[in-house]
Amino acid sequence: MQDIFGDECPSKATIYRWIERFDNGDEEVHDDPPFRSSDFLKTRSNIESVQTILDKDKRITLRELEERVGISKATLHSIITEDLEMLKYEAWKLRELKRVKRCREEVERLDREREDIERIHSMDDRERKKEFEKNPRFIPNKQCDDKQYKFLQKYYHRGAFFLVNRIFCYSI
């Protein structure tokens, strides 16, 4: 057999197991499906009881749910993810919370920037110059060297942001 199959040849133990199965009358060529004890515990009543408990208390832990229902954690996880599809809901909820957090941070940043602009506008020229010397604020996508520009700025804006003096490098 090794001459025919080479490295993919099954072992002697596997061949003896096949012979024993065929001698016992099993003529199925395909493998048996894997045995999962959770399939027997995933009854309609168990799924409904998990659903009612989760509807009452969304913050319940898997351990508490295991104690209440009397099913293993693996089966509970299977019920929650496959049958109740709560995993998709949790992923959606997490995405929405992250989006809300990003929006809130952006609004706070814009408010701080607006306050800073108002503060700088209320200064006279001497105070503004001292402020810029003490706390220089460089525009992040512009370089103050007249000969060096970033590619996109040079290509797309061709002079809209051309900086003649170093004073214009400060953002207000």
C-alpha positions in Angstrom: 0.0 0.0 0.0 2.9 2.3 0.7 3.9 1.9 -3.0 0.6 3.2 -4.1 -0.2 5.9 -1.5 3.3 6.9 -0.4 3.3 9.3 2.6 -0.5 9.5 2.7 -0.8 5.8 3.5 -3.0 5.1 6.6 -1.4 3.3 9.5 -1.9 -0.4 10.2 -4.0 0.4 13.2 -6.4 2.4 11.1 -6.7 -0.3 8.5 -7.4 -3.0 11.2 -10.1 -0.7 12.6 -11.7 -0.4 9.2 -11.6 -4.2 8.7 -13.3 -4.7 12.1 -16.0 -2.2 11.2 -16.7 -3.8 7.9 -16.8 -7.3 9.4 -19.4 -6.0 11.9 -21.6 -5.0 9.0 -20.9 -1.3 8.9 -20.7 -0.4 5.2 -20.6 3.4 5.6 -17.5 4.9 4.1 -17.8 8.4 5.8 -16.7 9.1 9.3 -19.1 9.2 12.2 -20.3 12.6 13.3 -18.5 13.8 16.4 -20.4 13.1 19.6 -21.4 16.3 21.4 -23.2 15.9 24.7 -24.4 19.5 24.4 -26.7 18.5 21.5 -28.8 16.4 24.0 -29.0 19.3 26.5 -30.0 21.9 24.0 -33.7 21.2 24.3 -36.5 23.7 23.6 -37.2 24.1 27.3 -33.6 24.8 28.2 -33.3 27.4 25.4 -36.5 29.1 26.5 -35.4 29.1 30.2 -32.1 30.7 29.3 -33.9 33.2 27.1 -36.3 34.2 29.9 -33.4 34.5 32.5 -31.4 36.7 30.0 -34.5 38.9 29.3 -34.9 39.5 33.0 -31.2 40.2 33.8 -28.8 41.1 30.9 -25.9 41.4 33.3 -26.0 37.8 34.6 -22.7 35.9 34.4 -22.3 32.6 32.8 -21.4 31.0 36.1 -24.7 32.3 37.7 -26.6 31.1 34.7 -25.0 27.7 34.9 -26.1 27.4 38.6 -29.7 28.5 37.8 -30.3 26.3 34.8 -28.1 23.4 35.6 -26.3 23.1 32.3 -22.6 23.2 31.6 -20.9 26.4 30.5 -20.1 24.9 27.1 -23.8 24.1 26.4 -24.8 27.6 27.7 -22.3 29.2 25.4 -23.6 27.2 22.5 -27.2 28.2 23.3 -26.3 31.8 23.7 -24.2 32.1 20.6 -25.9 29.7 18.1 -29.6 29.5 19.2 -30.1 33.0 20.7 -27.6 34.8 18.5 -26.6 37.1 21.4 -23.0 37.2 20.2 -24.1 39.3 17.2 -26.0 41.7 19.5 -23.1 42.0 21.8 -20.7 42.8 19.0 -23.1 45.4 17.6 -23.5 46.9 21.1 -19.7 47.2 21.5 -19.4 48.8 18.1 -22.1 51.4 18.9 -20.5 52.2 22.3 -17.1 52.7 20.6 -18.7 55.0 18.0 -20.5 57.0 20.7 -17.2 57.3 22.6 -15.3 58.5 19.5 -18.0 61.1 18.8 -18.0 62.3 22.3 -14.2 62.6 22.3 -14.3 64.5 19.0 -16.9 66.9 20.3 -14.8 67.5 23.4 -11.7 68.1 21.3 -13.5 70.6 19.1 -14.8 72.4 22.2 -11.3 72.7 23.6 -10.0 73.9 20.3 -12.8 76.5 20.0 -12.0 77.8 23.5 -8.3 78.0 22.6 -9.1 79.9 19.5 -11.3 82.3 21.4 -8.6 82.8 24.0 -6.0 83.5 21.3 -8.3 85.9 19.5 -8.9 87.9 22.6 -5.1 88.5 23.0 -3.3 91.5 21.5 -0.3 91.0 19.1 2.4 91.1 21.8 0.6 88.5 24.0 -0.1 86.3 21.0 3.5 86.4 19.9 4.7 85.5 23.5 2.1 82.7 23.6 3.4 81.2 20.3 7.0 81.5 21.4 6.2 79.8 24.7 3.8 77.1 23.3 4.5 76.6 19.6 1.6 74.9 17.8 2.7 73.4 14.5 0.2 72.3 11.9 0.7 68.6 11.8 0.5 67.9 8.0 2.7 71.0 7.0 6.4 71.3 7.3 7.9 74.7 8.0 10.8 74.2 5.6 9.8 76.0 2.4 11.5 73.4 0.2 10.0 70.3 1.9 6.3 69.6 1.5 4.4 66.4 1.9 3.5 64.8 -1.4 -0.3 65.2 -1.1 -0.1 68.8 0.0 2.2 69.7 -2.8 0.2 67.7 -5.4 -3.4 68.5 -4.5 -3.1 72.0 -2.9 -0.5 73.4 -5.1 -0.1 76.7 -3.2 -3.3 77.0 -1.2 -1.2 76.3 1.8 2.1 77.8 0.6 4.1 78.9 3.6 6.3 82.0 3.1 7.1 82.8 6.7 7.6 80.6 9.6 4.9 82.6 11.5 2.2 80.9 9.4 3.3 77.5 10.6 1.4 78.1 13.8 -2.2 77.0 14.0 -4.8 79.2 15.6 
